[in-house]
Amino acid sequence: MTEYDLIIIGGGPAGLAAAVSAFDSGVKNILILERDQELGGILNQCIHNGFGLHTFKEELTGPEYADRFIRQVKERNIPYKLNTMVLDISVQEEDASANETASLPFKTVTVMNRAEGLVFLRAKAVILAMGCRERPRGALNIPGYRPAGIYSAGTAQRLVNMEGFLPGKEIVILGSGDIGLIMARRMTLEGAKVKVVAELMPYSGGLQRNIVQCLEDFGIPLKLSHTVIDIDGKERVRGVTLAQVDENRKPIPGTEGYISCDTLLLSVGLIPENELSSKLGVRMAPATNGPLVNESLETSVPGVFACGNVLHVHDLVDYVSQEAANAGKYAAEYLQDFHAEGLFVGEPKTSVPILAGNGVRYTVPQSIRLSRMEDSLTVRFRVTDVYLNCRIGIFLNDRPLRSIRRPRLAPGEMEQVILKKEELLSIGQQTGNPLSSITIAVQTEEP
């Protein structure tokens, strides 16, 4: 059984950045596992620009951005396996009789590929970087037959950008996620007619810049609080029926309208790929469908870290790379902090929870171990609704620490705050009680 210090599952932007960071932090025995036929992940089909402004200070397309990290991986001679599917991850204790040190929690990674068949690999640490997948039609309960012409927006993106196929000529898009907005523009540029983008919620699920650049600039209508209630067609989509929905997201009788089309694209949300994580026993966060992690991006299973869209869905790949670089660095620290007896040095027993307060749907990370926290920590979160002229409040033990003014907050745009270690430690000195909770909440203001 081949043994590695670190195995990274996923060769997309998160996995690549994590590998480079871990290597630069001193971990040389690394393996990247990727199920596709090439590295780069989803970026290979994202041929539009807008990537890299934070990371490389220039505007790149998705393949160009991925290529920067692929080159860094190859320059460091970090090995990787392509066309390799990870089937299972399990934790086992090293036999102490075969090792002079105390038992170490090794992870066994079961993989399969065409060249080697079924292979068992061992690692001292694992980084989960599997990305996310699209929510399919089956999750929507839309009545109708199953005709040709219904695609997820990401599938249509791959067909157009990589395979050279145009899915249809008259398009309706359900959902205003970023991929759906980008595909509205892409299909228009390819000569198709995008008739409407319908969104169930009263606000868009995508970035404001994408609404402007992909819809408004091309005169594509966006209908908020609307959904598809019927799909017409048995062999091929002939049209869809849209209806307005009420505050409970139920169709309002009398608001139905038929739109003829030959293609329906679904951009109705992304789900982190966490089947492997769940089988491993990693504790999951219901709000994100990703693992619960601490300040080191470590899951509830020691030595297993998570980053990128498998942890929570990001807006920008630059943030994915930043997060993954941190995961690689923390994994390196984990490997370096095993002392001679095989125990994780200074492993704290207590952690402080980060709570999602009023108007906040979730936070990442969800807890902090102050003894392992760096001088500052970036906490990312999403809000539950659109808020105007508001503030983001940070509370320590329910005592206000500070508030940050925001002219607008929206669920489609990820927010972040920076916590400073000295501020978190000072609360105990001020009150005589140790820090027991951190809460991030939206504070609305009177107009």
HURA-V986253 format. One record per residue. N is the residue number from 0. PSI is psi in whole degrees, 0 to 359 (NA if undefined). BURIAL is + if it has 16 or more other ideal C-beta (glycine too) atoms within 10 Angstrom, else -. Layout:
n->N psi->PSI burial->BURIAL
n->N psi->PSI burial->BURIAL
This chain:
n->0 psi->120 burial->-
n->1 psi->138 burial->-
n->2 psi->137 burial->-
n->3 psi->155 burial->+
n->4 psi->318 burial->+
n->5 psi->128 burial->+
n->6 psi->131 burial->+
n->7 psi->124 burial->+
n->8 psi->109 burial->+
n->9 psi->125 burial->+
n->10 psi->28 burial->+
n->11 psi->197 burial->+
n->12 psi->324 burial->+
n->13 psi->311 burial->+
n->14 psi->320 burial->+
n->15 psi->313 burial->+
n->16 psi->322 burial->+
n->17 psi->319 burial->+
n->18 psi->315 burial->+
n->19 psi->316 burial->+
n->20 psi->317 burial->+
n->21 psi->319 burial->+
n->22 psi->314 burial->+
n->23 psi->341 burial->-
n->24 psi->6 burial->+
n->25 psi->356 burial->-
n->26 psi->116 burial->+
n->27 psi->339 burial->-
n->28 psi->81 burial->-
n->29 psi->148 burial->+
n->30 psi->131 burial->+
n->31 psi->132 burial->+
n->32 psi->126 burial->+
n->33 psi->129 burial->+
n->34 psi->342 burial->+
n->35 psi->177 burial->-
n->36 psi->358 burial->-
n->37 psi->158 burial->-
n->38 psi->163 burial->+
n->39 psi->337 burial->+
n->40 psi->215 burial->+
n->41 psi->340 burial->+
n->42 psi->336 burial->+
n->43 psi->334 burial->+
n->44 psi->1 burial->+
n->45 psi->79 burial->+
n->46 psi->357 burial->+
n->47 psi->165 burial->+
n->48 psi->183 burial->-
n->49 psi->1 burial->+
n->50 psi->151 burial->+
n->51 psi->2 burial->+
n->52 psi->325 burial->-
n->53 psi->318 burial->-
n->54 psi->314 burial->+
n->55 psi->0 burial->-
n->56 psi->30 burial->-
n->57 psi->160 burial->-
n->58 psi->124 burial->-
n->59 psi->161 burial->+
n->60 psi->169 burial->+
n->61 psi->309 burial->+
n->62 psi->324 burial->+
n->63 psi->318 burial->+
n->64 psi->314 burial->+
n->65 psi->321 burial->+
n->66 psi->326 burial->+
n->67 psi->316 burial->+
n->68 psi->326 burial->+
n->69 psi->318 burial->+
n->70 psi->319 burial->-
n->71 psi->321 burial->+
n->72 psi->316 burial->+
n->73 psi->325 burial->-
n->74 psi->329 burial->-
n->75 psi->0 burial->-
n->76 psi->39 burial->-
n->77 psi->122 burial->+
n->78 psi->152 burial->-
n->79 psi->154 burial->+
n->80 psi->127 burial->+
n->81 psi->166 burial->-
n->82 psi->35 burial->-
n->83 psi->119 burial->+
n->84 psi->127 burial->-
n->85 psi->123 burial->+
n->86 psi->328 burial->-
n->87 psi->150 burial->-
n->88 psi->132 burial->+
n->89 psi->156 burial->-
n->90 psi->132 burial->-
n->91 psi->154 burial->-
n->92 psi->133 burial->-
n->93 psi->137 burial->+
n->94 psi->115 burial->-
n->95 psi->331 burial->-
n->96 psi->335 burial->-
n->97 psi->1 burial->-
n->98 psi->132 burial->-
n->99 psi->335 burial->-
n->100 psi->170 burial->-
n->101 psi->168 burial->-
n->102 psi->139 burial->-
n->103 psi->141 burial->+
n->104 psi->85 burial->+
n->105 psi->150 burial->+
n->106 psi->132 burial->+
n->107 psi->122 burial->-
n->108 psi->119 burial->+
n->109 psi->122 burial->-
n->110 psi->163 burial->+
n->111 psi->137 burial->-
n->112 psi->170 burial->-
n->113 psi->324 burial->-
n->114 psi->322 burial->-
n->115 psi->345 burial->-
n->116 psi->219 burial->-
n->117 psi->125 burial->-
n->118 psi->140 burial->+
n->119 psi->126 burial->-
n->120 psi->151 burial->+
n->121 psi->145 burial->-
n->122 psi->148 burial->+
n->123 psi->332 burial->+
n->124 psi->152 burial->+
n->125 psi->137 burial->+
n->126 psi->124 burial->+
n->127 psi->120 burial->+
n->128 psi->49 burial->+
n->129 psi->354 burial->+
n->130 psi->207 burial->+
n->131 psi->170 burial->+
n->132 psi->167 burial->-
n->133 psi->147 burial->+
n->134 psi->128 burial->+
n->135 psi->177 burial->-
n->136 psi->324 burial->+
n->137 psi->338 burial->-
n->138 psi->357 burial->-
n->139 psi->341 burial->-
n->140 psi->43 burial->-
n->141 psi->125 burial->+
n->142 psi->162 burial->-
n->143 psi->173 burial->+
n->144 psi->185 burial->-
n->145 psi->68 burial->-
n->146 psi->164 burial->+
n->147 psi->150 burial->-
n->148 psi->5 burial->+
n->149 psi->120 burial->+
n->150 psi->151 burial->+
n->151 psi->155 burial->+
n->152 psi->324 burial->+
n->153 psi->323 burial->+
n->154 psi->316 burial->+
n->155 psi->323 burial->+
n->156 psi->317 burial->+
n->157 psi->318 burial->+
n->158 psi->316 burial->-
n->159 psi->311 burial->+
n->160 psi->332 burial->+
n->161 psi->324 burial->-
n->162 psi->341 burial->-
n->163 psi->24 burial->-
n->164 psi->142 burial->-
n->165 psi->116 burial->-
n->166 psi->329 burial->+
n->167 psi->178 burial->+
n->168 psi->333 burial->-
n->169 psi->116 burial->+
n->170 psi->137 burial->+
n->171 psi->135 burial->+
n->172 psi->127 burial->+
n->173 psi->120 burial->+
n->174 psi->139 burial->+
n->175 psi->36 burial->+
n->176 psi->166 burial->+
n->177 psi->322 burial->+
n->178 psi->319 burial->+
n->179 psi->319 burial->+
n->180 psi->316 burial->+
n->181 psi->322 burial->+
n->182 psi->334 burial->+
n->183 psi->316 burial->+
n->184 psi->317 burial->+
n->185 psi->316 burial->+
n->186 psi->324 burial->+
n->187 psi->316 burial->+
n->188 psi->334 burial->-
n->189 psi->0 burial->-
n->190 psi->359 burial->-
n->191 psi->164 burial->+
n->192 psi->113 burial->-
n->193 psi->111 burial->+
n->194 psi->324 burial->+
n->195 psi->151 burial->+
n->196 psi->118 burial->+
n->197 psi->140 burial->+
n->198 psi->127 burial->+
n->199 psi->320 burial->+
n->200 psi->163 burial->+
n->201 psi->8 burial->-
n->202 psi->159 burial->-
n->203 psi->149 burial->+
n->204 psi->5 burial->+
n->205 psi->176 burial->+
n->206 psi->147 burial->+
n->207 psi->323 burial->-
n->208 psi->328 burial->-
n->209 psi->326 burial->+
n->210 psi->317 burial->+
n->211 psi->309 burial->-
n->212 psi->331 burial->+
n->213 psi->334 burial->+
n->214 psi->300 burial->+
n->215 psi->320 burial->-
n->216 psi->340 burial->-
n->217 psi->8 burial->-
n->218 psi->30 burial->-
n->219 psi->123 burial->+
n->220 psi->143 burial->-
n->221 psi->118 burial->+
n->222 psi->107 burial->-
n->223 psi->157 burial->-
n->224 psi->40 burial->+
n->225 psi->152 burial->+
n->226 psi->167 burial->+
n->227 psi->124 burial->+
n->228 psi->350 burial->+
n->229 psi->145 burial->-
n->230 psi->123 burial->+
n->231 psi->133 burial->+
n->232 psi->143 burial->+
n->233 psi->313 burial->-
n->234 psi->319 burial->-
n->235 psi->146 burial->-
n->236 psi->130 burial->+
n->237 psi->340 burial->+
n->238 psi->171 burial->+
n->239 psi->156 burial->+
n->240 psi->121 burial->+
n->241 psi->149 burial->+
n->242 psi->149 burial->+
n->243 psi->149 burial->+
n->244 psi->155 burial->+
n->245 psi->191 burial->-
n->246 psi->342 burial->-
n->247 psi->11 burial->-
n->248 psi->31 burial->-
n->249 psi->138 burial->-
n->250 psi->139 burial->+
n->251 psi->118 burial->-
n->252 psi->141 burial->-
n->253 psi->355 burial->-
n->254 psi->8 burial->-
n->255 psi->147 burial->-
n->256 psi->135 burial->-
n->257 psi->135 burial->-
n->258 psi->122 burial->+
n->259 psi->140 burial->-
n->260 psi->166 burial->+
n->261 psi->359 burial->+
n->262 psi->137 burial->+
n->263 psi->120 burial->+
n->264 psi->135 burial->+
n->265 psi->121 burial->+
n->266 psi->69 burial->+
n->267 psi->28 burial->+
n->268 psi->156 burial->-
n->269 psi->144 burial->+
n->270 psi->121 burial->+
n->271 psi->140 burial->+
n->272 psi->88 burial->+
n->273 psi->26 burial->+
n->274 psi->317 burial->-
n->275 psi->320 burial->+
n->276 psi->316 burial->+
n->277 psi->317 burial->-
n->278 psi->328 burial->-
n->279 psi->341 burial->+
n->280 psi->15 burial->-
n->281 psi->133 burial->+
n->282 psi->135 burial->-
n->283 psi->154 burial->+
n->284 psi->118 burial->+
n->285 psi->326 burial->-
n->286 psi->329 burial->+
n->287 psi->343 burial->+
n->288 psi->20 burial->+
n->289 psi->175 burial->+
n->290 psi->152 burial->+
n->291 psi->131 burial->+
n->292 psi->160 burial->+
n->293 psi->194 burial->+
n->294 psi->339 burial->+
n->295 psi->10 burial->+
n->296 psi->27 burial->+
n->297 psi->136 burial->+
n->298 psi->186 burial->+
n->299 psi->347 burial->-
n->300 psi->115 burial->+
n->301 psi->135 burial->-
n->302 psi->2 burial->+
n->303 psi->120 burial->+
n->304 psi->159 burial->+
n->305 psi->145 burial->+
n->306 psi->162 burial->+
n->307 psi->204 burial->+
n->308 psi->348 burial->+
n->309 psi->340 burial->+
n->310 psi->309 burial->+
n->311 psi->154 burial->+
n->312 psi->125 burial->+
n->313 psi->162 burial->+
n->314 psi->313 burial->+
n->315 psi->139 burial->+
n->316 psi->336 burial->+
n->317 psi->321 burial->+
n->318 psi->326 burial->+
n->319 psi->315 burial->+
n->320 psi->320 burial->+
n->321 psi->314 burial->+
n->322 psi->317 burial->+
n->323 psi->323 burial->+
n->324 psi->320 burial->+
n->325 psi->318 burial->+
n->326 psi->318 burial->+
n->327 psi->319 burial->+
n->328 psi->317 burial->+
n->329 psi->325 burial->+
n->330 psi->322 burial->+
n->331 psi->319 burial->+
n->332 psi->320 burial->+
n->333 psi->315 burial->+
n->334 psi->324 burial->+
n->335 psi->339 burial->-
n->336 psi->5 burial->-
n->337 psi->123 burial->+
n->338 psi->186 burial->-
n->339 psi->334 burial->-
n->340 psi->5 burial->-
n->341 psi->17 burial->+
n->342 psi->150 burial->-
n->343 psi->114 burial->+
n->344 psi->134 burial->-
n->345 psi->24 burial->-
n->346 psi->111 burial->-
n->347 psi->150 burial->-
n->348 psi->342 burial->-
n->349 psi->152 burial->-
n->350 psi->158 burial->+
n->351 psi->124 burial->+
n->352 psi->145 burial->-
n->353 psi->116 burial->+
n->354 psi->143 burial->+
n->355 psi->110 burial->+
n->356 psi->204 burial->+
n->357 psi->126 burial->-
n->358 psi->0 burial->+
n->359 psi->128 burial->+
n->360 psi->320 burial->-
n->361 psi->166 burial->+
n->362 psi->152 burial->+
n->363 psi->120 burial->+
n->364 psi->174 burial->+
n->365 psi->354 burial->+
n->366 psi->160 burial->+
n->367 psi->133 burial->+
n->368 psi->108 burial->+
n->369 psi->327 burial->+
n->370 psi->340 burial->-
n->371 psi->358 burial->+
n->372 psi->142 burial->+
n->373 psi->184 burial->-
n->374 psi->329 burial->-
n->375 psi->157 burial->-
n->376 psi->130 burial->+
n->377 psi->123 burial->-
n->378 psi->122 burial->+
n->379 psi->149 burial->+
n->380 psi->166 burial->+
n->381 psi->150 burial->+
n->382 psi->167 burial->+
n->383 psi->345 burial->-
n->384 psi->177 burial->-
n->385 psi->126 burial->-
n->386 psi->134 burial->+
n->387 psi->145 burial->-
n->388 psi->62 burial->-
n->389 psi->183 burial->+
n->390 psi->151 burial->+
n->391 psi->118 burial->+
n->392 psi->138 burial->+
n->393 psi->127 burial->+
n->394 psi->134 burial->+
n->395 psi->120 burial->+
n->396 psi->40 burial->+
n->397 psi->8 burial->-
n->398 psi->130 burial->-
n->399 psi->130 burial->-
n->400 psi->305 burial->+
n->401 psi->165 burial->-
n->402 psi->148 burial->+
n->403 psi->123 burial->-
n->404 psi->136 burial->-
n->405 psi->127 burial->+
n->406 psi->332 burial->-
n->407 psi->136 burial->-
n->408 psi->140 burial->+
n->409 psi->147 burial->+
n->410 psi->333 burial->+
n->411 psi->351 burial->+
n->412 psi->124 burial->+
n->413 psi->137 burial->+
n->414 psi->167 burial->+
n->415 psi->152 burial->-
n->416 psi->157 burial->+
n->417 psi->124 burial->-
n->418 psi->136 burial->+
n->419 psi->136 burial->-
n->420 psi->320 burial->-
n->421 psi->326 burial->-
n->422 psi->321 burial->-
n->423 psi->325 burial->+
n->424 psi->332 burial->-
n->425 psi->337 burial->-
n->426 psi->325 burial->+
n->427 psi->323 burial->-
n->428 psi->327 burial->-
n->429 psi->321 burial->-
n->430 psi->343 burial->-
n->431 psi->356 burial->-
n->432 psi->137 burial->-
n->433 psi->158 burial->-
n->434 psi->125 burial->+
n->435 psi->342 burial->-
n->436 psi->150 burial->-
n->437 psi->129 burial->+
n->438 psi->134 burial->+
n->439 psi->126 burial->+
n->440 psi->160 burial->+
n->441 psi->130 burial->+
n->442 psi->113 burial->+
n->443 psi->147 burial->-
n->444 psi->152 burial->-
n->445 psi->137 burial->-
n->446 psi->NA burial->-
